[in-house]
Amino acid sequence: MAGTGMGMFQSQRQSMAMAPQMRQALEMLQMPLLDLHQAILREMETNPVLDMSDPVEIKQSEAGEIGPANRADTEEMDFDPREDALLRQEDEWRDYFMQGMENGVDVNDLEEKRRYLFDSLRQPESLQGHLLGQLGTSGLNKDDREIAGLLIGDIDPNGYYRGSFPDLIMISGRTEAQLLRLLRVIQGFDPPGIGARDLSECLTIQLKQMKPTPVVKVALKLAGKHLEELAAGDFQALRRSLDVDEDMLKRAVVLVKSLNPRPGAGYASTDAVYVTPEVFAVRGKDGKYRAKVEDRQMPDLHISPRYLRLLADPNVNAETKSFIRERIRAAEALMRNIEQRQDTIRRIAQAIIDEQPGFFERGETMLRPMTMADIAAKVGVHETTVSRTVANKYIETPQGLREMRKFFTHGVKNRDGESVSVDRVFEMIKQYFANEKPDKPLSDQAVSDLLKTEGYDVARRTVAKYRDILGIPSVRDRRH
């Protein structure tokens, strides 16, 4: 029994050791190309065995193991065969870990999300676009997603909800409790703190995503009821109110001040943005389009032959060899994760192309309704994997450069029962407003009626939402 218990402990320890590699795989999958290049360069700075020179003495085998041209040079590498077997199982467990790690936010996760937000200011995505993209994978039903979309439309550039519940109750017919439930869902989106109605709620949302340590619990009290005293610097009053010692109060204050009071501000940049397509839709001789991921954009990484020779050198001490082996395993994991990333992007891009032949032939008006769940089922991955893969990625198509995330849209049924993309309806609404007579501007209800004559049953409030997205004032404000 003792042996069995020890074996289970070792297995758990080894599984935990794989977690950083799984986390690295998740992060790399979501990174756009330029960020990935920077991440690889940072990894090379900390891992001396990684080399970008031509592999003269070694090559990477299909199984992902390091295979020297001359096996005799590395017979003394003495890797633990049990650990090697575990590493070979990594690809089989990858999807399991990727699905399981989507839940559970700790302090490190929160910091990573915040850091990623501020590192991504160059991206063209608006705050509303970022939130609406997450709405598609929120698990809400169609009607709830529509109302949640209206709530998102009332979030200001700093990330605060500035809408009116009474107005929305009148428009939607929902109760205040139902609207608050949907707002709570949005408040669980990235970036942390989004959708709050005031500063106290914003900070509280961020703190509740952390592990409930004693410091976090004190910080929650600070953010919830004592921000005025904190702003005034009345620390004696805070100590009495919170019943904590000076050290605990200082730590809680530092934590509160480290939070982001404007979670939406990172999306307000209007700097010029340059994007690089990672996927190219290439038409073959058979007339079909295929997804091509250009691997030449990726650094050609190898294990440095110098360190393999050190492993085989009997004069090198055991401690040095142990360090080299650990660094080689980290390098191998990095290269496998890069290869996995490229393959996942290619497979998901190909599934998108296969599902949208009309778009690639004739353009936007032929875009079909398609969800991330549809593509996940087709490729055989988790829906969150699709979400990460298409984030911040672009594909070069015959219709121009397109963000991969923009292919996903829900459908609207016409009178014939055919489901068409909401993007098509969006374009129709855009054209109606563009062609209206200046002296007779169209109301939202008038546009809704026009759509019904075309066979599309689109509610007035949906027209109003799309008009707001387009930045078109209300009919009253457009009258001359």
C-alpha positions in Angstrom: 0.0 0.0 0.0 2.8 2.4 0.9 4.4 1.7 -2.6 1.0 2.4 -4.2 0.6 5.6 -2.3 4.1 6.8 -3.2 3.4 6.0 -6.9 0.3 8.0 -6.8 2.1 10.9 -5.2 4.8 10.8 -7.9 2.1 10.7 -10.6 0.4 13.7 -9.1 3.7 15.5 -8.8 4.5 14.8 -12.5 1.1 15.9 -13.6 1.5 19.1 -11.7 4.9 19.6 -13.3 3.1 19.5 -16.7 0.7 22.3 -15.8 3.2 25.1 -16.7 3.6 23.5 -20.1 -0.2 23.3 -20.6 -0.5 26.9 -19.5 2.2 27.8 -22.1 0.3 26.0 -24.8 -2.9 27.9 -23.9 -1.1 31.3 -23.9 0.7 30.6 -27.2 -2.5 29.5 -28.9 -4.2 32.9 -28.1 -1.2 35.1 -28.9 -1.0 36.9 -32.2 2.1 36.3 -34.2 4.1 39.4 -33.1 3.4 38.6 -29.4 4.5 35.0 -30.0 7.8 36.1 -31.5 8.4 38.2 -28.4 7.5 35.4 -26.1 9.9 33.1 -28.0 12.7 35.6 -27.7 12.1 35.9 -23.9 12.2 32.2 -23.6 15.5 32.1 -25.4 16.9 34.6 -23.0 16.2 32.2 -20.1 16.9 28.9 -21.8 20.5 28.6 -23.1 19.9 25.3 -24.9 17.5 26.9 -27.4 19.2 27.7 -30.7 18.1 29.4 -33.9 21.0 28.3 -36.0 20.9 25.5 -38.6 20.7 22.0 -37.0 24.0 20.5 -38.1 24.3 17.6 -35.6 20.7 17.1 -34.5 17.2 17.0 -35.9 13.7 16.9 -34.5 11.9 13.6 -35.1 8.2 13.4 -35.9 7.6 12.0 -32.3 9.0 15.3 -30.9 12.1 13.6 -29.3 15.6 14.9 -29.9 17.3 12.6 -32.3 21.0 13.2 -33.0 22.5 12.3 -36.3 24.9 10.0 -34.4 23.1 8.2 -31.5 26.5 7.2 -30.0 27.1 10.9 -29.1 24.2 10.9 -26.7 24.0 7.5 -25.2 24.9 9.0 -21.8 22.0 11.5 -21.7 20.4 9.1 -19.1 16.9 10.7 -19.2 14.5 8.9 -16.7 12.5 6.6 -19.0 9.4 7.2 -16.8 9.6 10.9 -17.3 10.1 10.4 -21.1 7.0 8.2 -21.2 5.0 10.9 -19.4 6.2 13.6 -21.8 5.1 11.4 -24.8 1.6 11.2 -23.2 1.4 15.0 -23.1 -0.3 15.4 -26.5 -3.0 12.9 -25.5 -3.8 14.8 -22.3 -3.4 18.3 -23.8 -7.1 18.8 -24.7 -8.2 17.5 -21.3 -6.0 20.0 -19.5 -7.0 22.8 -21.8 -10.6 22.2 -21.0 -10.1 21.8 -17.3 -7.9 24.9 -16.9 -10.5 27.2 -18.4 -12.1 27.6 -14.9 -10.7 28.8 -11.6 -9.1 32.2 -11.5 -6.2 32.8 -9.1 -4.0 35.9 -8.5 -1.5 34.8 -11.2 -4.3 34.3 -13.8 -5.7 37.8 -13.0 -2.3 39.4 -13.4 -1.7 37.6 -16.7 -5.1 38.8 -18.0 -4.4 42.4 -17.0 -0.8 42.3 -18.4 -2.2 40.8 -21.6 -4.8 43.6 -21.8 -2.3 46.4 -21.5 0.2 44.7 -23.9 -2.5 44.5 -26.5 -3.3 48.2 -27.0 -2.2 48.0 -30.6 -5.2 45.7 -31.5 -8.1 47.3 -33.3 -10.8 45.5 -31.4 -13.2 47.8 -29.5 -14.2 47.1 -26.0 -17.8 46.3 -27.1 -16.4 44.0 -29.8 -14.2 42.2 -27.2 -17.2 41.7 -24.9 -19.6 40.7 -27.6 -17.1 38.1 -28.7 -17.2 36.5 -25.2 -21.0 36.7 -25.2 -21.1 34.1 -27.9 -19.5 31.5 -25.6 -21.2 32.6 -22.4 -23.8 29.8 -22.4 -26.7 32.2 -22.4 -29.7 31.4 -24.6 -30.6 33.5 -27.7 -33.0 35.9 -25.9 -30.7 36.4 -23.0 -27.7 37.1 -25.4 -29.8 39.8 -27.1 -30.5 41.6 -23.8 -26.9 41.2 -22.7 -25.9 42.8 -26.0 -27.9 45.8 -25.0 -26.3 45.9 -21.6 -22.8 45.8 -23.3 -23.8 48.6 -25.5 -24.2 50.8 -22.4 -20.7 50.2 -21.1 -18.6 53.3 -21.4 -14.9 53.4 -22.6 -13.6 53.1 -19.0 -15.5 49.8 -18.6 -18.4 51.0 -16.4 -22.1 50.2 -17.1 -23.9 53.5 -17.6 -27.3 52.3 -18.8 -30.7 52.7 -17.2 -32.4 49.6 -15.8 -35.9 51.2 -15.8 -35.5 52.1 -19.6 -34.3 48.6 -20.4 -37.1 47.0 -18.3 -39.6 49.0 -20.4 -38.0 48.0 -23.7 -37.3 44.3 -22.9 -40.1 43.4 -20.5 -37.5 41.8 -18.2 -37.5 42.3 -14.4 -34.7 44.1 -12.6 -33.6 40.8 -11.1 -33.3 39.3 -14.5 -31.3 42.2 -15.9 -29.0 42.1 -12.9 -28.4 38.4 -13.4 -27.3 39.1 -17.0 -25.1 42.0 -15.9 -23.4 39.6 -13.4 -22.6 37.3 -16.3 -20.9 40.2 -18.2 -19.0 41.2 -15.1 -17.4 37.8 -15.3 -15.9 38.6 -18.7 -12.4 39.8 -19.4 -11.0 42.3 -18.6 -11.6 41.9 -14.8 -13.8 44.5 -13.3 -15.8 45.2 -16.5 -19.5 46.1 -16.3 -19.3 47.6 -12.8 -21.6 50.5 -11.9 -19.2 52.3 -9.7 -15.6 52.2 -8.5 -16.4 50.1 -5.4 -18.1 47.4 -7.5 -15.3 47.5 -10.0 -12.6 46.8 -7.4 -14.8 44.2 -5.6 -15.3 42.2 -8.9 -11.5 42.0 -9.3 -10.9 41.0 -5.8 -13.6 38.3 -5.8 -11.7 36.6 -8.7 -8.8 36.0 -6.4 -8.3 33.3 -3.8 -9.9 34.4 -0.5 -6.7 34.9 1.5 -6.8 37.0 4.7 -5.4 40.0 2.8 -8.0 39.6 0.0 -10.8 39.5 2.6 -9.6 42.8 4.2 -9.2 44.3 0.8 -12.8 43.4 0.0 -13.9 45.3 3.0 -11.8 48.2 2.0 -13.2 48.3 -1.5 -16.8 47.7 -0.4 -17.2 50.3 2.4 -14.1 52.3 3.1 -12.9 53.9 -0.1 -13.5 57.4 1.2 -11.4 56.8 4.3 -8.7 55.2 2.1 -8.7 58.2 -0.2 -8.4 60.5 2.8 -5.5 58.5 4.1 -7.2 58.0 7.5 -5.4 54.8 8.4 -6.1 55.0 12.1 -9.8 55.0 11.4 -9.4 52.2 8.9 -7.6 50.0 11.5 -10.4 50.6 14.0 -13.1 49.9 11.4 -11.5 46.8 10.0 -10.0 45.6 13.3 -6.6 44.6 11.8 -3.0 45.3 12.7 -0.9 47.9 10.8 0.9 45.2 8.7 -2.3 43.6 7.4 -3.8 47.0 6.6 -0.7 48.0 4.6 -0.8 44.8 2.6 -4.5 45.2 1.9 -4.1 48.8 0.8 -1.2 47.8 -1.6 -3.5 45.2 -3.1 -6.4 47.6 -3.6 -4.1 50.2 -5.2 -2.7 47.5 -7.6 -6.2 46.9 -9.0 -7.4 48.5 -12.3 -9.9 51.3 -11.7 -10.6 51.7 -15.5 -10.7 48.2 -16.9 -12.0 49.3 -20.3 -9.4 52.0 -20.9 -6.9 49.7 -22.7 -9.3 49.6 -25.7 -9.5 53.3 -26.2 -6.3 53.7 -28.2 -6.6 55.1 -31.7 -3.1 54.5 -32.8 -2.4 53.2 -36.3 -2.5 49.4 -36.2 -0.6 46.9 -38.4 -1.7 43.3 -38.5 0.0 40.3 -40.0 -2.2 37.5 -41.5 -1.3 34.1 -40.1 -3.5 32.1 -42.4 -3.8 32.4 -46.2 -6.8 31.0 -48.1 -5.2 29.5 -51.2 -7.2 28.2 -54.1 -6.1 24.9 -55.5 -6.3 23.5 -59.0 -9.6 21.8 -58.1 -11.1 25.2 -57.3 -11.3 24.6 -53.6 -9.8 26.9 -51.0 -7.3 25.5 -48.5 -5.9 27.0 -45.3 -2.2 27.6 -45.4 -0.3 28.6 -42.3 3.0 30.2 -43.3 5.6 28.5 -41.0 8.3 30.6 -42.5 7.1 33.4 -40.2 8.1 31.2 -37.2 11.7 31.1 -35.8 13.5 27.8 -36.7 14.3 26.5 -33.2 16.6 23.7 -32.3 18.4 22.2 -29.3 22.0 23.5 -29.2 24.4 20.6 -30.1 26.9 22.1 -27.6 24.6 21.2 -24.7 24.1 17.7 -26.0 27.8 17.2 -26.1 28.0 18.4 -22.5 25.6 15.7 -21.5 27.7 13.1 -23.1 30.9 14.5 -21.5 32.0 12.3 -18.5 33.9 15.3 -17.1 30.7 17.3 -16.6 29.3 17.0 -13.1 25.8 15.5 -12.3 24.3 18.8 -11.2 25.2 20.5 -14.5 23.8 17.6 -16.5 20.6 17.7 -14.4 20.2 21.4 -15.2 20.8 20.8 -18.9 18.2 17.9 -19.0 15.6 20.1 -17.4 16.3 23.0 -19.9 16.1 20.5 -22.8 12.7 19.3 -21.7 11.5 22.9 -21.4 12.8 23.6 -24.9 11.2 20.4 -26.3 7.9 21.5 -24.7 8.2 24.9 -26.3 8.8 23.5 -29.7 5.9 21.0 -29.4 3.6 23.8 -28.2 4.5 25.9 -31.2 3.9 23.0 -33.6 0.6 22.3 -31.8 -0.4 26.0 -32.1 0.3 26.1 -35.9 -1.6 22.8 -36.5 -4.6 23.9 -34.4 -4.8 27.2 -36.3 -4.6 25.4 -39.7 -7.3 22.9 -38.8 -9.7 25.5 -37.4 -9.1 27.8 -40.3 -9.7 25.0 -42.8 -13.0 24.2 -41.0 -14.1 27.8 -41.3 -13.2 27.8 -45.0 -15.2 24.6 -45.6 -18.2 26.0 -43.8 -18.1 29.4 -45.7 -17.6 28.6 -49.4 -20.0 31.4 -50.4 -18.0 34.1 -48.6 -14.7 33.1 -50.3 -16.4 33.1 -53.7 -18.7 36.1 -53.5 -18.1 38.0 -50.3 -19.8 39.3 -47.2 -23.4 38.8 -48.3 -22.9 35.1 -48.6 -21.6 34.6 -45.1 -23.5 31.8 -43.3 -24.5 31.7 -39.6 -21.8 29.8 -37.8 -20.9 29.4 -34.1 -17.7 28.4 -32.4 -19.5 25.3 -31.2 -20.1 24.3 -34.8 -16.4 24.5 -35.6 -15.4 22.8 -32.3 -17.6 19.8 -33.2 -16.2 19.7 -36.7 -12.5 19.8 -35.7 -13.0 17.7 -32.5 -11.8 20.2 -29.9 -13.3 22.1 -27.0 -15.2 25.3 -27.9 -12.8 27.4 -25.7 -10.0 26.1 -27.9 -11.7 27.6 -31.0 -12.2 30.9 -29.1 -8.5 31.1 -28.1 -7.4 30.1 -31.6 -9.3 32.8 -33.5 -8.5 35.6 -31.0 -6.4 38.3 -32.6 -5.7 36.2 -35.7 -6.2 37.3 -39.3 -6.7 35.4 -42.6 -5.9 36.7 -46.1 -8.9 35.9 -48.3 -10.0 36.8 -51.9 -12.3 39.3 -50.2 -9.4 41.0 -48.3 -7.8 40.6 -44.9 -10.4 39.5 -42.3 -10.3 38.8 -38.6 -11.0 35.2 -38.0 -13.3 35.9 -35.1 -15.6 37.8 -37.5 -16.7 34.6 -39.3 -18.7 33.6 -36.2 -22.2 35.0 -36.1 -25.7 33.8 -35.2 -28.5 33.5 -37.7 -31.8 35.2 -38.5 -34.5 33.2 -40.3 -36.4 34.7 -43.2 -39.9 33.9 -44.2 -38.8 30.9 -46.1 -37.2 29.4 -43.0 -33.7 29.9 -44.4 -31.1 31.0 -41.7 -29.0 33.9 -42.8 -26.1 35.6 -41.0 -26.8 38.5 -38.8 -24.0 40.3 -40.5 -26.1 40.3 -43.7 -29.0 41.8 -41.8 -26.6 44.3 -40.2 -25.4 45.4 -43.7 -29.1 45.8 -44.8 -29.8 48.0 -41.8 -26.6 50.0 -42.6 -27.8 50.6 -46.1 -31.3 51.6 -45.1 -29.9 54.4 -42.9 -27.4 55.4 -45.5 -30.0 55.8 -48.2 -32.7 57.6 -46.1 -33.9 61.0 -47.1 -32.3 63.8 -45.1 -35.7 65.5 -44.6 -37.4 62.2 -43.7 -35.0 60.1 -41.5 -36.0 56.6 -40.8 -37.1 55.5 -37.3 -36.0 52.2 -35.8 -39.5 50.9 -36.2 -39.6 52.0 -39.9 -36.4 50.0 -40.5 -37.8 47.0 -38.7 -40.9 47.2 -41.0 -38.7 47.4 -44.1 -36.8 44.3 -43.0 -40.1 42.5 -42.6 -41.0 43.3 -46.2 -37.8 41.6 -47.2 -38.7 38.6 -45.1 -36.7 39.2 -41.9 -38.4 39.5 -38.6 -36.1 41.8 -36.7 -37.3 43.6 -33.6 -37.2 47.4 -33.3 -34.9 47.1 -30.3 -32.5 45.0 -32.4 -32.4 47.7 -35.0 -31.7 50.3 -32.3 -28.8 48.2 -31.0 -27.3 48.0 -34.5 -27.8 51.7 -35.1 -26.0 52.4 -31.9 -23.1 50.2 -33.0 -23.0 52.1 -36.3 -22.8 55.4 -34.3 -26.0 56.7 -36.0 -28.0 59.1 -33.8 -31.7 58.6 -33.0 -34.3 59.8 -35.5 -35.1 62.8 -33.3 -31.4 63.9 -33.4 -31.2 63.3 -37.1 -34.1 65.6 -38.0 -33.0 68.9 -39.5 
